[in-house]
Amino acid sequence: MSSRETVLGGCSETEPATAEIQAIADQVKSQLEEKENKKYTMFKAVEYQSQVVAGTNYFIKVQVGNNDFVHLRVYESLPHANKPLALHDYQTNKTRDDKLEYF
């Protein structure tokens, strides 16, 4: 097994965000804005981890200001469930140096 493969239930290594991860973050941005009652003019995914469960959890570090970051936990259901991406949890007041971890 390569280090890039994910063990069922375990989190992958933290990796730089890709265009796909940015698209996932963009799809839940409005959910975060509603929960926080604020609009984010900057919303740039910088790194992520994934966790394979009955679907996939994505843990995404998103830059929302100069040194202001949020951590998102986004759930993507299995394809046959045909459900939209869901923002399951988030953490605010993070910095670039805060480690992305399961929450």
KAGI-V696821 format. One record per residue. PHI is phi in whole degrees, 0 to 359 (none if undefined). OMEGA is omega in radians with two decimals (* if undefined). D_FIRST is the distance of its C-alpha to the first C-alpha in Angstrom with 2 decimals. Layout:
phi->{PHI PHI}
omega->{OMEGA OMEGA}
d_first->{D_FIRST D_FIRST}
This chain:
phi->{none 281 293 275 282 258 279 306 89 265 274 287 293 288 228 299 295 250 300 296 292 300 296 296 300 300 290 253 306 295 295 294 300 293 294 269 55 207 255 254 280 251 206 247 293 248 205 203 229 230 223 274 233 277 126 222 265 247 254 234 270 239 278 240 193 309 231 235 229 235 251 247 244 247 254 247 288 297 307 292 288 54 249 289 300 232 281 273 195 202 228 255 58 260 245 302 276 294 289 280 225 300 213}
omega->{3.12 -3.13 -3.13 3.14 -3.10 3.06 -3.14 3.13 3.14 3.12 3.07 2.99 3.05 -3.12 3.07 3.13 3.11 3.08 3.11 3.14 3.07 3.13 3.10 3.12 -3.14 -3.10 3.13 -3.13 -3.11 3.09 3.11 -3.13 3.12 -3.13 -3.10 -3.10 3.08 3.11 3.11 3.10 3.05 3.13 -3.02 3.08 -3.12 3.09 -3.10 2.93 3.03 3.14 3.13 3.07 2.99 -2.94 -3.14 2.95 3.02 3.03 -2.98 3.02 -3.08 3.08 -3.13 3.11 -3.10 3.05 -3.13 -3.06 2.97 3.03 -3.12 2.92 -3.07 3.14 3.05 -3.12 3.09 -3.05 -3.10 3.14 3.09 3.13 3.11 3.04 -3.11 3.02 -3.08 3.13 3.10 3.09 3.13 3.11 3.09 3.09 3.10 -3.06 3.13 -3.10 3.07 -3.09 3.08 3.01 *}
d_first->{0.00 3.79 6.59 8.13 6.47 8.89 9.25 12.50 15.37 13.78 14.54 12.48 13.51 17.01 17.35 20.60 22.11 22.23 25.12 23.45 23.21 26.82 27.87 26.45 28.31 31.40 31.44 31.73 34.00 37.13 35.89 35.44 38.80 40.48 39.13 40.07 43.24 42.70 41.75 39.13 40.20 37.01 33.68 30.92 27.26 25.81 22.34 20.20 17.40 16.36 15.97 15.38 18.27 20.81 20.55 19.17 20.60 20.82 22.02 23.93 26.11 29.17 31.96 35.34 37.66 38.01 36.19 35.81 32.48 31.40 28.10 27.52 25.55 25.52 24.65 23.84 24.53 23.03 24.74 27.07 28.52 29.97 30.43 30.69 28.41 29.67 30.03 29.29 29.98 30.64 31.71 34.42 35.87 32.62 32.53 30.22 29.16 28.38 24.73 23.08 22.18 22.05 25.63}
